[in-house]
């Protein structure tokens, strides 16, 4: 088990180091966002490639990772490429003009590799450790949750992209569709699908401690790189967002307040 995970880590860090070199050339650290989902695809299939006799049912895990990771990468590439460095990384660069080149390697690229390894624990352990033959209740519920979360996140991203394409909506607050009942339906969907992936992995009793993965991604989305980070300055740029915050749940969908 340990040798497989170490190999995954080294492979991931190697790819992130190459990507960091590209970011220095482009002066755009935000290309790391596009790789986020693809990193899980790499880890999932690298795990399977190292197993001598992987269980057929565990193939659900790398397939789920590929569906999610590739869709997210394509969406972020279409949204970000050609629009310059994301304001988050631009602010980091401005705060450390002389040291950002090496600081970004440690605090952005390598840190993302560490986070990916922890979040992807269900993808790795769910394939490595022995599991029951055939589909279980864990698999059924997990696949249902993954499907719901994947569709929810995808629809939310599509609705937001369509809204932004209309010049009349520039500077306005998106509060329609799935965005009416939660300020971050994409993050909610992503959290749900990771809990679904964990349940599929949890069909193997020895993989259940990989719950650290969905716990971490949910915490990141709620408290670190998701809701909190995105909303730090958005009210300054869009004053109407303050009312949106007051009336709309941050994460879990629910009725709007009057």
C-alpha positions as a LaTeX table, in Angstrom:
\begin{tabular}{lrrr}
\hline
Residue & $x$ (\AA) & $y$ (\AA) & $z$ (\AA) \\
\hline
Unk1 & 0.00 & 0.00 & 0.00 \\
Unk2 & 2.66 & 2.49 & 1.04 \\
Unk3 & 4.79 & 1.95 & $-2.07$ \\
Unk4 & 1.78 & 2.60 & $-4.32$ \\
Unk5 & 0.92 & 5.83 & $-2.53$ \\
Unk6 & 4.54 & 7.01 & $-2.56$ \\
Unk7 & 4.70 & 6.35 & $-6.31$ \\
Unk8 & 1.49 & 8.34 & $-6.77$ \\
Unk9 & 2.92 & 11.22 & $-4.75$ \\
Unk10 & 6.18 & 11.30 & $-6.71$ \\
Unk11 & 4.33 & 11.18 & $-10.02$ \\
Unk12 & 2.02 & 13.97 & $-8.94$ \\
Unk13 & 4.85 & 16.16 & $-7.65$ \\
Unk14 & 6.79 & 15.62 & $-10.87$ \\
Unk15 & 3.84 & 16.80 & $-12.98$ \\
Unk16 & 3.24 & 19.77 & $-10.68$ \\
Unk17 & 6.91 & 20.75 & $-10.93$ \\
Unk18 & 6.67 & 20.75 & $-14.72$ \\
Unk19 & 3.48 & 22.78 & $-14.53$ \\
Unk20 & 5.18 & 25.26 & $-12.19$ \\
Unk21 & 7.91 & 25.73 & $-14.78$ \\
Unk22 & 5.27 & 26.49 & $-17.40$ \\
Unk23 & 3.61 & 28.97 & $-15.03$ \\
Unk24 & 6.92 & 30.84 & $-14.65$ \\
Unk25 & 7.23 & 31.04 & $-18.41$ \\
Unk26 & 3.67 & 32.32 & $-18.81$ \\
Unk27 & 3.71 & 34.44 & $-15.63$ \\
Unk28 & 0.37 & 32.86 & $-14.79$ \\
Unk29 & 0.13 & 30.68 & $-11.68$ \\
Unk30 & $-3.62$ & 30.22 & $-12.15$ \\
Unk31 & $-3.02$ & 27.40 & $-14.65$ \\
Unk32 & $-2.80$ & 25.25 & $-11.52$ \\
Unk33 & $-6.58$ & 25.48 & $-11.21$ \\
Unk34 & $-7.04$ & 23.63 & $-14.49$ \\
Unk35 & $-4.79$ & 20.80 & $-13.27$ \\
Unk36 & $-6.65$ & 20.34 & $-9.95$ \\
Unk37 & $-9.20$ & 17.86 & $-11.28$ \\
Unk38 & $-6.70$ & 16.15 & $-13.58$ \\
Unk39 & $-4.42$ & 15.41 & $-10.64$ \\
Unk40 & $-7.08$ & 13.09 & $-9.22$ \\
Unk41 & $-7.40$ & 11.34 & $-12.58$ \\
Unk42 & $-3.65$ & 10.70 & $-12.56$ \\
Unk43 & $-3.68$ & 9.37 & $-8.98$ \\
Unk44 & $-6.70$ & 7.14 & $-9.56$ \\
Unk45 & $-5.34$ & 5.46 & $-12.70$ \\
Unk46 & $-1.77$ & 5.29 & $-11.36$ \\
Unk47 & $-3.13$ & 3.34 & $-8.40$ \\
Unk48 & $-4.94$ & 0.90 & $-10.65$ \\
Unk49 & $-1.92$ & 0.45 & $-12.92$ \\
Unk50 & 0.22 & $-0.66$ & $-9.97$ \\
Unk51 & $-2.19$ & $-3.38$ & $-8.77$ \\
Unk52 & $-1.59$ & $-6.95$ & $-9.92$ \\
Unk53 & $-5.23$ & $-8.06$ & $-9.71$ \\
Unk54 & $-7.53$ & $-5.06$ & $-9.14$ \\
Unk55 & $-11.15$ & $-5.81$ & $-8.31$ \\
Unk56 & $-13.53$ & $-5.22$ & $-11.21$ \\
Unk57 & $-15.97$ & $-3.22$ & $-9.08$ \\
Unk58 & $-13.23$ & $-0.87$ & $-7.88$ \\
Unk59 & $-12.97$ & 0.35 & $-11.49$ \\
Unk60 & $-15.89$ & 2.59 & $-10.55$ \\
Unk61 & $-13.48$ & 4.82 & $-8.64$ \\
Unk62 & $-11.08$ & 5.85 & $-11.46$ \\
Unk63 & $-14.04$ & 6.18 & $-13.83$ \\
Unk64 & $-15.78$ & 8.55 & $-11.40$ \\
Unk65 & $-12.55$ & 10.52 & $-10.94$ \\
Unk66 & $-12.13$ & 10.82 & $-14.70$ \\
Unk67 & $-15.68$ & 12.04 & $-15.29$ \\
Unk68 & $-15.35$ & 14.70 & $-12.60$ \\
Unk69 & $-11.74$ & 15.71 & $-13.21$ \\
Unk70 & $-11.88$ & 16.02 & $-17.00$ \\
Unk71 & $-15.17$ & 17.94 & $-16.96$ \\
Unk72 & $-13.83$ & 20.37 & $-14.37$ \\
Unk73 & $-10.56$ & 20.87 & $-16.26$ \\
Unk74 & $-12.36$ & 21.57 & $-19.55$ \\
Unk75 & $-14.73$ & 24.01 & $-17.85$ \\
Unk76 & $-11.92$ & 25.91 & $-16.10$ \\
Unk77 & $-9.76$ & 25.97 & $-19.23$ \\
Unk78 & $-12.62$ & 27.45 & $-21.27$ \\
Unk79 & $-13.30$ & 30.00 & $-18.52$ \\
Unk80 & $-9.75$ & 31.03 & $-17.63$ \\
Unk81 & $-7.41$ & 30.68 & $-20.61$ \\
Unk82 & $-6.80$ & 33.93 & $-22.44$ \\
Unk83 & $-8.06$ & 36.10 & $-19.58$ \\
Unk84 & $-4.79$ & 36.63 & $-17.73$ \\
Unk85 & $-3.83$ & 35.53 & $-14.23$ \\
Unk86 & $-6.66$ & 35.06 & $-11.74$ \\
Unk87 & $-6.95$ & 37.95 & $-9.26$ \\
Unk88 & $-6.11$ & 35.65 & $-6.32$ \\
Unk89 & $-2.70$ & 34.73 & $-7.73$ \\
Unk90 & $-2.12$ & 38.24 & $-9.07$ \\
Unk91 & $-2.58$ & 39.56 & $-5.53$ \\
Unk92 & $-0.11$ & 37.00 & $-4.21$ \\
Unk93 & 2.39 & 38.00 & $-6.92$ \\
Unk94 & 1.98 & 41.69 & $-6.08$ \\
Unk95 & 2.57 & 41.00 & $-2.38$ \\
Unk96 & 5.81 & 39.07 & $-3.11$ \\
Unk97 & 7.22 & 40.51 & $-6.33$ \\
Unk98 & 10.77 & 39.19 & $-5.78$ \\
Unk99 & 10.08 & 35.85 & $-4.12$ \\
Unk100 & 6.84 & 34.78 & $-5.78$ \\
Unk101 & 8.63 & 32.49 & $-8.24$ \\
Unk102 & 9.80 & 30.08 & $-5.54$ \\
Unk103 & 7.04 & 30.83 & $-3.03$ \\
Unk104 & 4.41 & 29.82 & $-5.58$ \\
Unk105 & 6.15 & 26.45 & $-5.99$ \\
Unk106 & 5.90 & 25.68 & $-2.28$ \\
Unk107 & 2.64 & 27.35 & $-1.27$ \\
Unk108 & 0.60 & 26.83 & $-4.43$ \\
Unk109 & 1.88 & 23.94 & $-6.54$ \\
Unk110 & 3.36 & 21.57 & $-3.95$ \\
Unk111 & 0.60 & 22.38 & $-1.47$ \\
Unk112 & $-1.97$ & 21.39 & $-4.07$ \\
Unk113 & $-0.18$ & 18.09 & $-4.52$ \\
Unk114 & $-0.37$ & 17.36 & $-0.79$ \\
Unk115 & $-4.06$ & 18.28 & $-0.66$ \\
Unk116 & $-4.76$ & 16.10 & $-3.71$ \\
Unk117 & $-3.11$ & 13.10 & $-2.05$ \\
Unk118 & $-5.26$ & 13.49 & 1.07 \\
Unk119 & $-8.55$ & 14.17 & $-0.73$ \\
Unk120 & $-7.89$ & 11.26 & $-3.10$ \\
Unk121 & $-7.48$ & 8.73 & $-0.27$ \\
Unk122 & $-10.83$ & 7.06 & $-1.16$ \\
Unk123 & $-9.68$ & 6.70 & $-4.79$ \\
Unk124 & $-6.48$ & 5.03 & $-3.68$ \\
Unk125 & $-7.50$ & 2.88 & $-0.71$ \\
Unk126 & $-10.79$ & 1.88 & $-2.31$ \\
Unk127 & $-8.76$ & 0.09 & $-4.99$ \\
Unk128 & $-5.81$ & $-1.12$ & $-2.91$ \\
Unk129 & $-7.47$ & $-2.89$ & 0.03 \\
Unk130 & $-9.62$ & $-6.04$ & $-0.34$ \\
Unk131 & $-13.34$ & $-5.47$ & $-0.85$ \\
Unk132 & $-16.45$ & $-7.67$ & $-1.17$ \\
Unk133 & $-17.24$ & $-9.23$ & $-4.52$ \\
Unk134 & $-19.93$ & $-7.52$ & $-6.57$ \\
Unk135 & $-21.91$ & $-4.37$ & $-5.85$ \\
Unk136 & $-22.86$ & $-3.53$ & $-2.26$ \\
Unk137 & $-25.26$ & $-1.08$ & $-0.64$ \\
Unk138 & $-22.29$ & 1.24 & $-0.15$ \\
Unk139 & $-21.66$ & 1.20 & $-3.91$ \\
Unk140 & $-25.31$ & 1.88 & $-4.75$ \\
Unk141 & $-25.70$ & 4.81 & $-2.37$ \\
Unk142 & $-22.25$ & 6.14 & $-3.25$ \\
Unk143 & $-22.94$ & 6.09 & $-6.98$ \\
Unk144 & $-26.28$ & 7.82 & $-6.42$ \\
Unk145 & $-24.59$ & 10.57 & $-4.39$ \\
Unk146 & $-21.77$ & 10.91 & $-6.91$ \\
Unk147 & $-24.25$ & 11.22 & $-9.80$ \\
Unk148 & $-26.34$ & 13.79 & $-7.98$ \\
Unk149 & $-23.30$ & 15.87 & $-6.98$ \\
Unk150 & $-21.72$ & 15.62 & $-10.43$ \\
Unk151 & $-24.90$ & 16.76 & $-12.19$ \\
Unk152 & $-25.55$ & 19.49 & $-9.62$ \\
Unk153 & $-22.05$ & 20.94 & $-9.98$ \\
Unk154 & $-22.12$ & 20.67 & $-13.77$ \\
Unk155 & $-25.50$ & 22.39 & $-14.10$ \\
Unk156 & $-24.43$ & 25.15 & $-11.69$ \\
Unk157 & $-21.27$ & 25.82 & $-13.70$ \\
Unk158 & $-23.24$ & 25.83 & $-16.95$ \\
Unk159 & $-25.85$ & 28.23 & $-15.57$ \\
Unk160 & $-23.18$ & 30.63 & $-14.33$ \\
Unk161 & $-21.21$ & 30.51 & $-17.60$ \\
Unk162 & $-24.38$ & 31.24 & $-19.60$ \\
Unk163 & $-25.25$ & 34.12 & $-17.26$ \\
Unk164 & $-21.80$ & 35.68 & $-17.64$ \\
Unk165 & $-21.94$ & 35.49 & $-21.42$ \\
Unk166 & $-24.76$ & 38.06 & $-21.47$ \\
Unk167 & $-23.20$ & 41.57 & $-21.37$ \\
Unk168 & $-26.34$ & 42.87 & $-19.64$ \\
Unk169 & $-25.41$ & 40.83 & $-16.56$ \\
Unk170 & $-21.94$ & 42.33 & $-16.13$ \\
Unk171 & $-21.43$ & 43.30 & $-12.50$ \\
Unk172 & $-24.74$ & 41.78 & $-11.45$ \\
Unk173 & $-25.37$ & 38.95 & $-8.99$ \\
Unk174 & $-26.31$ & 35.53 & $-10.34$ \\
Unk175 & $-29.30$ & 34.42 & $-8.25$ \\
Unk176 & $-31.25$ & 32.26 & $-10.67$ \\
Unk177 & $-31.53$ & 28.52 & $-11.22$ \\
Unk178 & $-29.52$ & 26.52 & $-8.71$ \\
Unk179 & $-27.93$ & 29.78 & $-7.55$ \\
Unk180 & $-31.25$ & 30.93 & $-6.12$ \\
Unk181 & $-31.18$ & 28.59 & $-3.12$ \\
Unk182 & $-27.45$ & 28.46 & $-2.38$ \\
Unk183 & $-24.68$ & 30.96 & $-3.10$ \\
Unk184 & $-22.31$ & 28.16 & $-4.09$ \\
Unk185 & $-24.20$ & 25.28 & $-5.73$ \\
Unk186 & $-21.05$ & 24.19 & $-7.56$ \\
Unk187 & $-19.17$ & 23.74 & $-4.28$ \\
Unk188 & $-22.14$ & 21.93 & $-2.72$ \\
Unk189 & $-22.28$ & 19.52 & $-5.66$ \\
Unk190 & $-18.54$ & 18.90 & $-5.46$ \\
Unk191 & $-18.71$ & 18.08 & $-1.77$ \\
Unk192 & $-21.61$ & 15.68 & $-2.30$ \\
Unk193 & $-19.88$ & 13.79 & $-5.11$ \\
Unk194 & $-16.76$ & 13.29 & $-2.97$ \\
Unk195 & $-18.89$ & 11.81 & $-0.20$ \\
Unk196 & $-20.31$ & 9.50 & $-2.85$ \\
Unk197 & $-16.82$ & 8.45 & $-3.93$ \\
Unk198 & $-15.94$ & 7.75 & $-0.30$ \\
Unk199 & $-19.00$ & 5.53 & 0.12 \\
Unk200 & $-17.96$ & 3.45 & $-2.89$ \\
Unk201 & $-14.51$ & 3.07 & $-1.33$ \\
Unk202 & $-16.10$ & 2.30 & 2.06 \\
Unk203 & $-17.46$ & $-0.96$ & 0.67 \\
Unk204 & $-13.97$ & $-2.12$ & 1.65 \\
Unk205 & $-13.95$ & $-1.93$ & 5.48 \\
Unk206 & $-10.22$ & $-1.16$ & 5.64 \\
Unk207 & $-10.75$ & 1.87 & 3.38 \\
Unk208 & $-13.29$ & 3.61 & 5.60 \\
Unk209 & $-10.69$ & 5.73 & 7.36 \\
Unk210 & $-10.20$ & 7.46 & 4.01 \\
Unk211 & $-13.13$ & 9.61 & 5.20 \\
Unk212 & $-10.35$ & 12.16 & 5.75 \\
Unk213 & $-10.68$ & 12.86 & 2.00 \\
Unk214 & $-14.29$ & 14.10 & 1.84 \\
Unk215 & $-13.89$ & 15.79 & 5.22 \\
Unk216 & $-10.93$ & 17.80 & 3.91 \\
Unk217 & $-12.51$ & 18.80 & 0.60 \\
Unk218 & $-15.69$ & 19.89 & 2.39 \\
Unk219 & $-13.63$ & 21.98 & 4.83 \\
Unk220 & $-11.63$ & 23.51 & 1.97 \\
Unk221 & $-14.78$ & 24.45 & 0.07 \\
Unk222 & $-16.44$ & 25.94 & 3.14 \\
Unk223 & $-13.61$ & 27.55 & 5.08 \\
Unk224 & $-10.48$ & 27.96 & 2.98 \\
Unk225 & $-10.33$ & 28.03 & $-0.81$ \\
Unk226 & $-14.05$ & 28.13 & $-1.55$ \\
Unk227 & $-16.79$ & 30.16 & 0.09 \\
Unk228 & $-14.64$ & 32.28 & 2.43 \\
Unk229 & $-11.94$ & 33.13 & $-0.12$ \\
Unk230 & $-14.38$ & 33.95 & $-2.91$ \\
Unk231 & $-16.53$ & 36.21 & $-0.75$ \\
Unk232 & $-13.71$ & 38.19 & 0.88 \\
Unk233 & $-13.87$ & 41.02 & $-1.67$ \\
Unk234 & $-16.95$ & 40.31 & $-3.76$ \\
Unk235 & $-19.19$ & 42.73 & $-1.82$ \\
Unk236 & $-16.78$ & 45.54 & $-2.67$ \\
Unk237 & $-17.04$ & 44.71 & $-6.35$ \\
Unk238 & $-20.76$ & 43.91 & $-6.33$ \\
Unk239 & $-22.64$ & 45.78 & $-3.56$ \\
Unk240 & $-25.85$ & 43.83 & $-4.29$ \\
Unk241 & $-24.05$ & 40.69 & $-3.12$ \\
Unk242 & $-24.53$ & 41.77 & 0.51 \\
Unk243 & $-28.28$ & 41.31 & 0.16 \\
Unk244 & $-27.69$ & 38.00 & $-1.64$ \\
Unk245 & $-25.64$ & 36.84 & 1.37 \\
Unk246 & $-28.39$ & 37.89 & 3.76 \\
Unk247 & $-31.12$ & 36.06 & 1.88 \\
Unk248 & $-29.38$ & 32.95 & 0.55 \\
Unk249 & $-27.70$ & 29.97 & 2.22 \\
Unk250 & $-23.96$ & 29.83 & 1.68 \\
Unk251 & $-23.67$ & 26.11 & 0.95 \\
Unk252 & $-26.58$ & 23.75 & 1.55 \\
Unk253 & $-29.58$ & 24.63 & $-0.65$ \\
Unk254 & $-32.62$ & 25.97 & 1.18 \\
Unk255 & $-35.52$ & 28.44 & 0.89 \\
Unk256 & $-34.55$ & 32.08 & 0.44 \\
Unk257 & $-35.11$ & 34.46 & 3.32 \\
Unk258 & $-37.56$ & 37.35 & 2.74 \\
\hline
\end{tabular}
